[in-house]
């Protein structure tokens, strides 16, 4: 799945030190599917950290072309340092999407449920979530936390999962579409 917009993590107006060509480069993360990308920024255009930039199929004002996907290991220290903060903002902005995940998540296999892939959610929380959503669908992270006793901070759980998926720590991806 492709992102139409990315959030800038780091910007190199003269390219990265080891690049053959000195063209302006930005390291970015997709605002919906969390694709990590390097893009070449148009000459004369300056972007800054946390700018939202269009990379879709229509005319791009700021981006010349997408250089390609990158891994977490290829991020600069600055990009890595701000990654959690940016992912937290993206999850906050799309809270309904992640609450909907809690409302609709199903089993992966006969022995494992999708919700169990989230940190801090074991069988006990799983069954409480399923029972509660049968009574009434969840409306917000706060609603989940109010109705499920002893559940960890739901937003932090989702952010942690996104970061783990970006690092390739699990074969199941819930939120990152590579």
C-alpha positions, 0 to 999 in steps of 0.5 A: 500500500502506498502513502500519498503523504509523508512526514519529514524526519530529516532533511539534507539540503546538499544530500547525504555525505556518502551520496555520489550526487549532491541533491536535496534528500529527505528521510520520511515516514508515510502518514497512513502506512508508515512506509520509510522513504527517502525522497529527492526534494525539488531544487530551491525547496526547503522542507523541515522536520515534521512537514507533511509532504505530498508524494502521490501520483498527481503533481508534486510541488515539493518532491522531485521523485521518490528515491526508494524505501529504506529500513530503520537501520538506514535512518540517521540518528536524528530521524531515529530520535524523532521517529517515536514522536512522529509515530505518536502524532500520527496515531493520535491524529488517526485515533478512530482508525486504531480504535476501529482496529480494537472493534474489528480485530479477529483471530490469526489462527485457532490459537492466536488472536490479533489483539494478542500481538499487542504488548500487554494484552494477554488472554484475560485482556483479550476476552474482556475486550471481546466481551466489552465490544459486543456490548458496545463498540469502543469510541476512543482510546480513553473509552477502551482504557475506562472499560478494560481494567488494568489495560496499558496505555492504549495509544502507547501500545499501538505506537510500540507495535508500529515501531516494532513492525518498522524494525521487522521484529514480528512476521505479522504486521498489523499497522505497517504495510511494506 
